[in-house]
Amino acid sequence: MYTITDLFDLDHTLAADYLRGFTYPWEALKGIKDFILALGPTLGADYEEISEYVWVHKTAKVFPSAYLGAPCIIGPNTEVRHCAFVRGSALVGADCVVGNSCELKNVILFDHVQTPHYNYVGDSILGYYAHMGAGSITSNVRSDKKLVVVHAPEGDIETGIKKFGAMLGDHVECGCNAVLNPGTVVGRHSNIYPTSCVRGVVPEGSIYKVTGEIVNKF
């Protein structure tokens, strides 16, 4: 339930070939910047390099007060709304929403991802049609600054990296003001209750409740 193929339909991202080079999605985090720098110049005439290493599709809408830091790619029909802060190393797919006062850093957002209101998404990958409710955030560094561990049911998985937010599978719904702690992995079609504090692995097709209880969705 933790592999790239378990979590994501790779038909819905420009990073498909890149991600196929890894087993676990967090292994891809270290190379996102270099991948975007290599991909950008190959995108073709439908993308404009509006500033150095910042490529925006001609059908995307970037509001005047948004900030796009290099390197980044903004896909077709995506909206980057007022006061959004894309710090860099961000691949944002087609038909996405990066909302007001949201911050992205070192991320891959598959097509149709929505981070519409006051979200922080760092060192994370969000799958096809994943949605983060208002105020929900990823926490990407442990308070003790140790390397992030994925707390899986069968035992901890050492990632070997210091910064790792969350991996949200396709069609994950994350409720308002939820906090996804470092190393969180949420399987496809799962729901996170609002105001939850999530840690570890949420299996595919589950509901994560505020108390930490996980129930089968279907």
HURALIN-V236233 format. One record per residue. N is the residue number from 1. PHI is phi in whole degrees, -180 to 180 (999 if undefined). PSI is psi as a letter, one per 20 degrees, with the letter a starting at -180 (999 if undefined). D_CENTER is the distance of its C-alpha to the mean C-alpha in Angstrom with 2 decimals. Layout:
# HURALIN-V236233
[[N & PHI & PSI & D_CENTER] [N & PHI & PSI & D_CENTER]]
This chain:
# HURALIN-V236233
[[1 & 999 & j & 17.31] [2 & -111 & i & 15.05] [3 & -80 & r & 15.19] [4 & -59 & g & 13.05] [5 & -71 & h & 15.67] [6 & -67 & h & 15.71] [7 & -95 & h & 12.13] [8 & -131 & q & 11.54] [9 & -92 & o & 13.99] [10 & -74 & i & 13.96] [11 & -73 & i & 16.13] [12 & -120 & k & 13.35] [13 & -160 & q & 11.80] [14 & -70 & i & 13.79] [15 & -91 & j & 12.39] [16 & -56 & g & 14.37] [17 & -65 & h & 17.21] [18 & -62 & g & 15.31] [19 & -68 & h & 13.39] [20 & -63 & i & 16.80] [21 & -80 & j & 18.12] [22 & -129 & r & 16.52] [23 & -93 & g & 17.10] [24 & -104 & q & 14.35] [25 & -64 & h & 10.70] [26 & -66 & i & 10.91] [27 & -65 & h & 13.84] [28 & -82 & i & 11.92] [29 & -63 & h & 10.46] [30 & -65 & h & 13.96] [31 & -104 & j & 14.55] [32 & -61 & g & 11.78] [33 & -59 & g & 14.22] [34 & -65 & h & 17.15] [35 & -62 & g & 15.60] [36 & -65 & g & 14.89] [37 & -62 & h & 18.38] [38 & -78 & h & 19.90] [39 & -74 & h & 18.30] [40 & -49 & g & 18.99] [41 & -66 & i & 22.78] [42 & -95 & j & 22.80] [43 & -73 & h & 21.17] [44 & 94 & a & 24.57] [45 & -72 & i & 26.35] [46 & -75 & i & 23.87] [47 & -111 & q & 21.76] [48 & -114 & p & 23.28] [49 & -88 & n & 22.76] [50 & -76 & h & 23.24] [51 & -152 & r & 23.35] [52 & -58 & p & 23.24] [53 & 67 & k & 20.13] [54 & -123 & o & 18.48] [55 & -111 & p & 18.53] [56 & -128 & p & 18.34] [57 & -66 & q & 19.42] [58 & -65 & h & 22.73] [59 & -93 & i & 21.71] [60 & -75 & q & 18.77] [61 & -120 & o & 19.80] [62 & -113 & o & 19.09] [63 & -71 & q & 21.02] [64 & -59 & h & 23.52] [65 & -90 & j & 22.21] [66 & -76 & q & 18.63] [67 & -117 & p & 18.04] [68 & -115 & o & 16.44] [69 & -90 & q & 16.59] [70 & -85 & q & 17.19] [71 & -88 & q & 15.96] [72 & -156 & q & 13.63] [73 & -132 & p & 13.81] [74 & -115 & p & 13.73] [75 & -84 & a & 14.52] [76 & -61 & p & 17.38] [77 & 60 & j & 18.04] [78 & -86 & q & 14.97] [79 & -110 & p & 15.90] [80 & -113 & o & 15.07] [81 & -88 & a & 17.26] [82 & -54 & p & 19.65] [83 & 65 & j & 18.85] [84 & -65 & q & 15.17] [85 & -126 & n & 14.58] [86 & -93 & o & 12.50] [87 & -71 & h & 13.69] [88 & 134 & r & 13.15] [89 & 53 & l & 11.63] [90 & -128 & p & 9.11] [91 & -107 & o & 9.25] [92 & -110 & p & 8.94] [93 & -79 & a & 10.64] [94 & -83 & q & 13.68] [95 & 59 & k & 14.52] [96 & -96 & r & 11.47] [97 & -127 & p & 12.15] [98 & -113 & o & 11.25] [99 & -86 & a & 13.91] [100 & -61 & p & 16.64] [101 & 63 & k & 16.19] [102 & -87 & q & 12.39] [103 & -127 & p & 11.20] [104 & -121 & q & 8.44] [105 & -155 & p & 9.18] [106 & 54 & m & 8.62] [107 & -138 & q & 5.22] [108 & -121 & p & 5.19] [109 & -110 & o & 4.89] [110 & -66 & r & 7.72] [111 & -61 & q & 10.82] [112 & 66 & j & 11.60] [113 & -76 & q & 8.33] [114 & -124 & p & 9.76] [115 & -124 & m & 9.12] [116 & -88 & i & 12.89] [117 & -149 & o & 14.59] [118 & 57 & l & 14.48] [119 & -102 & q & 10.91] [120 & -113 & p & 9.76] [121 & -129 & o & 6.23] [122 & -131 & p & 7.33] [123 & 51 & l & 7.42] [124 & -144 & r & 4.28] [125 & -130 & p & 3.19] [126 & -115 & p & 3.26] [127 & -78 & r & 6.96] [128 & -52 & p & 9.85] [129 & 63 & j & 10.93] [130 & -67 & q & 8.48] [131 & -138 & p & 9.77] [132 & -111 & p & 9.70] [133 & -66 & r & 13.36] [134 & -55 & p & 15.06] [135 & 81 & i & 14.80] [136 & -76 & q & 12.21] [137 & -141 & r & 10.41] [138 & -101 & p & 8.94] [139 & -102 & o & 11.96] [140 & -109 & j & 11.49] [141 & -135 & p & 15.23] [142 & -65 & q & 18.00] [143 & -66 & h & 20.93] [144 & -92 & j & 23.29] [145 & 64 & j & 21.27] [146 & -79 & r & 21.72] [147 & -66 & q & 19.50] [148 & -75 & p & 16.77] [149 & -121 & p & 18.01] [150 & -89 & o & 16.48] [151 & -86 & n & 19.09] [152 & -93 & q & 19.81] [153 & -57 & h & 22.84] [154 & -91 & j & 24.89] [155 & 138 & r & 24.29] [156 & -69 & q & 22.01] [157 & -112 & o & 20.02] [158 & -75 & p & 20.25] [159 & -96 & h & 17.28] [160 & 76 & j & 19.30] [161 & -126 & q & 16.67] [162 & -88 & h & 16.80] [163 & -115 & o & 13.31] [164 & -158 & o & 10.62] [165 & -85 & e & 8.51] [166 & -147 & q & 7.11] [167 & -113 & o & 6.61] [168 & -106 & p & 6.81] [169 & -69 & r & 9.34] [170 & -57 & p & 10.69] [171 & 63 & k & 12.25] [172 & -78 & p & 11.09] [173 & -112 & o & 12.58] [174 & -110 & o & 11.93] [175 & -70 & r & 15.12] [176 & -60 & p & 16.11] [177 & 61 & k & 16.24] [178 & -76 & q & 14.69] [179 & -116 & p & 13.73] [180 & -100 & o & 11.49] [181 & -71 & r & 13.49] [182 & -53 & p & 12.87] [183 & 84 & j & 12.52] [184 & -74 & p & 11.57] [185 & -129 & p & 11.11] [186 & -118 & p & 11.44] [187 & -70 & r & 13.28] [188 & -55 & q & 13.47] [189 & 60 & k & 15.25] [190 & -100 & q & 15.19] [191 & -120 & p & 15.64] [192 & -110 & p & 15.21] [193 & -63 & q & 18.21] [194 & -56 & q & 18.18] [195 & 64 & j & 18.89] [196 & -72 & q & 17.99] [197 & -116 & o & 17.42] [198 & -101 & p & 15.51] [199 & -142 & q & 16.16] [200 & 88 & b & 16.32] [201 & -114 & p & 15.78] [202 & -108 & o & 15.93] [203 & -64 & q & 17.56] [204 & -55 & p & 16.95] [205 & 67 & k & 18.72] [206 & -120 & r & 19.11] [207 & -119 & p & 19.37] [208 & -99 & o & 18.59] [209 & -93 & r & 21.23] [210 & -58 & h & 21.72] [211 & -75 & i & 24.32] [212 & 93 & i & 22.05] [213 & -71 & p & 23.81] [214 & -118 & p & 21.99] [215 & -123 & q & 23.81] [216 & -71 & p & 23.70] [217 & -81 & h & 22.60] [218 & -109 & 999 & 24.98]]
